[in-house]
């Protein structure tokens, strides 16, 4: 297994069925609980452990997920209210090194993710099938539909949860005592 991509790399094969879309939306809705469970009972040393050599720490991953998902939520709202808006990317690697990442308790970002995903789930479940064909323009990825974005973020949440759960498995952190 490649520790960078414990569930494999992202692949978008085009819009699927409405049932498949609902499964992806369900995966997005489950991300906060899955991330919370993945970090449950980890101590400060464990939170500060990189999930792979040269990778982010568990703490950085916990703070990255809501930052990334906030950007996705806003990008989707822009696509719903503007004609193919050009969105602004951000340097996630630099964001992961900002002082607030190291000073903020993980619970703050977990609570932020809970609230964000509650809103995002309501939004996604209120959209018509035609809405998922709406687009925004990403300067690096090109034109993206909301369908592709839903697929990407369903994968993204599972991807980062798997970073943490694979680390826990590898280091034997799943027992009662660490």
Phi, psi and omega in degrees: 000136175278114184294343175288327184228072186296341176247012182093167180281161180292136175224132174241121184251020180097169182297140179259202179283166176299323178298317179296318178301317180296325176296319178295317177297321176299320178296320176297316180298328181278346185306313182302315181294322180292320178293317179301315179295323181296328182258002183304131175068014176281140179269178184300318180298317180293318178299331182266013179268130176293143180287343174205163177299128181080001181263179178289159173283165175304317179303314180297321178297315181300321179281329180294319187302308179293328177298314179295316184289330173297317178299317180297316179301313180294320178299319180294318179295324176297316180297330180282343187239353180225162178273108180040064180295149173271122182264163179259121173285171177222159182270090185299327179295321178287322177300322183293347181254001180290151185303327182296333180296324183271339183264342185268129175299141179307328182302328179297314179288328176295319178293320177299317179296319176304308183294315180301314182290332174298314178294315184298318179299316178299315179299308184300320182284348179268351185280150175276161176305323180295328180299328183289350175270352178295156188228160164226163181251119177264126183302334181258325184264346183087203182286130179234134174275165174294328175302312179297321181295318176299315179298315180300315185279337170296316177295314186302315179297313179297321180303309183284326173299319180294330174303315184285315182292326176293321176297314179302315179297313183298321184261006177068034181271012183268353179280176181294325181251139179258000000 
